[in-house]
């Protein structure tokens, strides 16, 4: 029994060290850094990571099939980052949250045990499309506990009379697909 425990401990230690380097690279891929628009009407979006794992956020320049992916970089757990986005036109974004080293640990265990554990560690990659209004502030909030994932998009309007007004934003969910390169496509082709 002790021999098995020491092997498992060695595997999980190696898997954790590997995860420190592999998971952030896998989440970010080789996408170019996101560049905020320099001209034209703008809005802002704040990504809030309410989860326990790192969150990635990507914008897609081509709305029809989520092409030309750019990355905002990782957003640490329990933190947020804000970006300017073009307004008055379709914005498509994909966020991701992966249970990281917990998935590698289940893979390191391997065999029937690893296969039984792997389905309990689900990642989350919602892709959405919406049209931001010029001058508006948006919040994209995401949470995952490794078993389930939630995300919301809402607009925040400053109120002169009291607390800010918050309202849900209509968006179109897009079906994410794994691309063969950073240029995409990263989602199924939009109908119409």
C-alpha positions in Angstrom: 0.0 0.0 0.0 2.8 2.4 0.9 4.5 1.8 -2.5 1.3 2.8 -4.4 0.9 5.9 -2.2 4.4 7.0 -3.0 3.9 6.5 -6.7 0.7 8.4 -6.6 2.3 11.2 -4.6 5.2 11.4 -7.1 2.8 11.5 -10.1 0.6 14.2 -8.6 3.6 16.3 -7.7 4.9 16.0 -11.3 1.5 16.7 -12.7 1.1 19.8 -10.5 4.5 21.1 -11.7 3.6 20.4 -15.3 0.2 22.1 -14.9 1.9 25.3 -13.7 3.5 25.6 -17.2 1.1 23.6 -19.5 -2.3 24.8 -18.5 -1.7 28.5 -18.9 -0.1 27.9 -22.3 -3.0 25.6 -23.4 -5.6 28.2 -22.3 -3.8 31.0 -24.1 -2.6 29.1 -27.1 -0.6 31.2 -29.5 -3.2 33.9 -30.0 -2.1 37.4 -30.7 -2.6 39.9 -27.8 -5.9 41.7 -27.8 -5.6 45.3 -28.9 -8.2 47.8 -27.8 -9.7 49.9 -30.6 -7.9 53.2 -31.2 -10.7 54.9 -33.2 -14.4 54.7 -33.6 -17.2 54.3 -31.0 -16.2 52.3 -28.0 -17.7 50.5 -25.0 -15.9 48.7 -22.1 -16.2 45.2 -20.8 -15.0 44.0 -17.5 -14.4 40.2 -17.1 -14.9 39.0 -13.5 -13.5 35.6 -12.5 -15.6 34.4 -9.6 -14.1 30.9 -9.8 -11.2 29.0 -8.2 -9.3 28.5 -11.5 -7.7 30.9 -14.0 -10.0 32.2 -16.7 -9.0 33.0 -20.3 -10.8 35.5 -22.5 -10.5 35.8 -26.3 -12.0 38.1 -28.8 -12.6 37.0 -32.4 -12.2 39.6 -35.2 -14.4 37.6 -37.6 -17.9 37.2 -36.2 -19.3 34.7 -38.8 -17.0 31.8 -37.8 -15.0 33.2 -34.8 -11.8 33.8 -36.8 -8.6 35.6 -36.0 -8.6 35.0 -32.2 -6.9 37.4 -29.9 -6.1 36.9 -26.2 -6.6 39.2 -23.2 -4.3 37.0 -21.1 -5.2 35.0 -18.0 -7.5 36.5 -15.4 -6.7 35.2 -11.9 -9.3 33.7 -9.6 -11.4 36.2 -7.7 -10.1 39.1 -9.8 -11.2 41.1 -12.9 -9.8 42.9 -15.9 -11.4 45.6 -18.1 -10.9 46.3 -21.9 -12.3 48.7 -24.4 -14.2 47.1 -27.3 -15.6 48.4 -30.5 -19.2 49.5 -30.2 -22.2 49.4 -32.6 -21.0 46.2 -34.3 -20.9 42.5 -33.4 -18.4 41.5 -30.8 -17.7 37.8 -30.4 -15.8 36.5 -27.4 -14.9 33.2 -25.9 -14.0 32.7 -22.2 -12.6 29.6 -20.7 -12.1 28.2 -17.3 -10.5 24.8 -16.7 -10.0 22.9 -13.5 -6.2 22.9 -14.3 -4.1 20.6 -12.3 -7.0 18.6 -10.9 -7.6 17.3 -14.4 -3.9 16.4 -14.8 -4.0 14.6 -11.5 -6.9 12.4 -12.7 -5.0 11.7 -16.0 -1.8 10.9 -14.0 -3.7 8.4 -12.0 -4.7 6.7 -15.3 -6.5 3.5 -15.9 -10.0 2.9 -14.7 -9.6 5.3 -11.8 -8.5 8.2 -14.0 -11.2 7.5 -16.5 -13.8 7.5 -13.7 -12.5 10.8 -12.3 -12.0 12.7 -15.6 -15.7 13.3 -16.4 -16.1 15.1 -13.1 -13.6 17.7 -14.1 -15.4 19.6 -16.8 -13.9 22.7 -18.4 -16.1 25.6 -19.6 -15.8 27.6 -22.9 -18.9 29.7 -23.6 -18.8 31.7 -26.8 -21.2 34.6 -27.1 -22.0 37.4 -29.6 -23.6 40.8 -28.8 -23.6 44.4 -30.0 -22.2 46.8 -27.4 -23.7 50.3 -27.3 -21.3 53.2 -27.5 -20.2 54.6 -24.2 -21.7 51.7 -22.2 -20.0 49.5 -19.6 -20.5 45.8 -19.6 -19.6 43.0 -17.2 -19.0 39.4 -18.0 -19.1 37.3 -14.8 -18.0 33.7 -14.9 -17.8 30.9 -12.2 -17.0 27.2 -12.3 -16.6 24.7 -9.5 -15.2 22.0 -11.8 -18.6 20.4 -12.1 -20.7 23.2 -13.5 -20.2 26.6 -15.1 -22.2 29.8 -15.0 -21.8 33.0 -16.9 -23.7 36.3 -17.2 -23.4 39.4 -19.3 -25.0 42.6 -18.1 -24.8 46.4 -18.7 -24.0 48.9 -16.0 -25.3 52.5 -16.4 -24.2 55.1 -13.9 -27.1 56.7 -12.1 -26.9 60.3 -10.9 -29.6 59.6 -8.3 -28.3 56.5 -6.5 -26.8 53.1 -7.2 -25.8 52.1 -10.7 -28.5 50.6 -12.9 -27.7 47.0 -13.9 -29.6 45.2 -16.6 -29.1 41.8 -18.3 -27.8 41.9 -21.9 -29.3 39.9 -24.7 -26.6 37.8 -26.4 -26.4 35.0 -29.0 -24.7 31.9 -27.8 -22.3 30.4 -30.4 -21.2 26.8 -30.6 -17.5 26.6 -29.8 -15.3 24.2 -31.8 -11.6 23.4 -31.6 -9.7 25.1 -34.4 -6.5 23.8 -36.1 -4.8 27.2 -36.0 -5.2 30.6 -34.3 -7.0 32.1 -37.4 -9.9 29.7 -36.7 -12.7 29.0 -37.1 -13.3 28.8 -33.3 -17.1 28.4 -33.6 -19.7 27.0 -36.0 -20.7 29.2 -38.9 -23.4 31.7 -38.1 -26.7 31.1 -39.9 -28.0 34.0 -42.0 
